Amino acid sequence: MIPTAEHIARVGAKVARLIKAYRSVTTENEKLKAELEKKTAAEARLKEQSLLLEQQLNILKASTGQLDEQGKKDLQKQLNHYIKEIDRCISLLGE
């Protein structure tokens, strides 16, 4: 049989290793969360930039007359959306 003091020492060593591993995993988790947050923000910026570039391309195509039927419909839909937003803003300012 293992003496009680030796058994307690082994359990204490195992607990110390477990605490060290927990701290290590917690630190790694925090780093990964920060990295994920940065990448999510970068993805949002890229999506926004992509939409802006797509709008600019559509405007360029419309100004040069190179739009196909679907492009014309999309442009008209987008213009109608902008007009509705402007009207909504004007009505909010008028209240």
C-alpha positions as CSV (number, residue, x, y, z in Angstrom):
1,M,0.0,0.0,0.0
2,I,1.1,3.5,-0.8
3,P,1.7,5.8,2.2
4,T,-0.8,8.6,2.6
5,A,1.8,11.3,2.3
6,E,3.1,9.9,-1.0
7,H,-0.4,9.6,-2.4
8,I,-1.2,13.2,-1.4
9,A,2.0,14.3,-3.1
10,R,1.1,12.5,-6.3
11,V,-2.4,14.0,-6.3
12,G,-0.9,17.4,-5.6
13,A,1.5,17.1,-8.6
14,K,-1.4,16.0,-10.8
15,V,-3.5,18.9,-9.7
16,A,-0.6,21.3,-10.4
17,R,-0.1,19.9,-13.9
18,L,-3.8,20.2,-14.5
19,I,-3.9,23.8,-13.4
20,K,-0.9,24.6,-15.6
21,A,-2.6,22.9,-18.6
22,Y,-5.8,24.8,-17.8
23,R,-4.0,28.2,-17.8
24,S,-2.2,27.3,-21.0
25,V,-5.5,26.3,-22.8
26,T,-7.2,29.5,-21.4
27,T,-4.4,31.7,-22.8
28,E,-4.5,29.9,-26.1
29,N,-8.3,30.3,-26.2
30,E,-8.0,34.1,-25.6
31,K,-5.5,34.4,-28.4
32,L,-7.8,32.5,-30.7
33,K,-10.8,34.6,-29.8
34,A,-8.8,37.8,-30.6
35,E,-7.6,36.3,-33.9
36,L,-11.1,35.3,-34.8
37,E,-12.4,38.8,-34.0
38,K,-9.7,40.4,-36.2
39,K,-10.5,38.0,-39.1
40,T,-14.2,38.6,-38.7
41,A,-13.7,42.4,-38.9
42,A,-11.4,42.0,-41.9
43,E,-14.0,39.8,-43.6
44,A,-16.7,42.4,-43.0
45,R,-14.4,45.1,-44.4
46,L,-13.7,43.0,-47.5
47,K,-17.4,42.3,-48.0
48,E,-18.2,46.0,-47.8
49,Q,-15.4,46.9,-50.2
50,S,-16.6,44.2,-52.6
51,L,-20.2,45.6,-52.6
52,L,-18.8,49.1,-53.2
53,L,-16.7,47.9,-56.1
54,E,-19.7,46.0,-57.5
55,Q,-21.8,49.2,-57.3
56,Q,-19.1,51.2,-59.0
57,L,-18.8,48.6,-61.8
58,N,-22.5,48.7,-62.4
59,I,-22.4,52.5,-62.5
60,L,-19.5,52.4,-64.9
61,K,-21.4,49.9,-67.1
62,A,-24.5,52.0,-67.0
63,S,-22.7,55.2,-67.9
64,T,-21.0,53.5,-70.9
65,G,-24.2,51.7,-72.0
66,Q,-22.8,48.2,-71.6
67,L,-25.5,46.9,-69.3
68,D,-27.5,43.8,-70.4
69,E,-31.2,43.4,-69.5
70,Q,-30.5,41.9,-66.1
71,G,-28.0,44.6,-65.3
72,K,-30.5,47.3,-66.2
73,K,-33.1,45.6,-63.9
74,D,-30.6,45.4,-61.1
75,L,-29.6,49.0,-61.5
76,Q,-33.2,50.1,-61.6
77,K,-34.0,48.1,-58.5
78,Q,-31.0,49.6,-56.7
79,L,-32.0,53.2,-57.7
80,N,-35.5,52.6,-56.5
81,H,-34.1,51.4,-53.2
82,Y,-32.0,54.5,-52.8
83,I,-35.0,56.7,-53.7
84,K,-37.1,55.0,-51.0
85,E,-34.4,55.5,-48.5
86,I,-34.1,59.2,-49.4
87,D,-37.9,59.6,-49.1
88,R,-37.9,57.9,-45.8
89,C,-35.1,60.1,-44.5
90,I,-36.9,63.2,-45.7
91,S,-40.1,62.2,-44.0
92,L,-38.2,61.6,-40.8
93,L,-36.7,65.0,-41.0
94,G,-40.1,66.6,-41.6
95,E,-41.6,65.1,-38.4
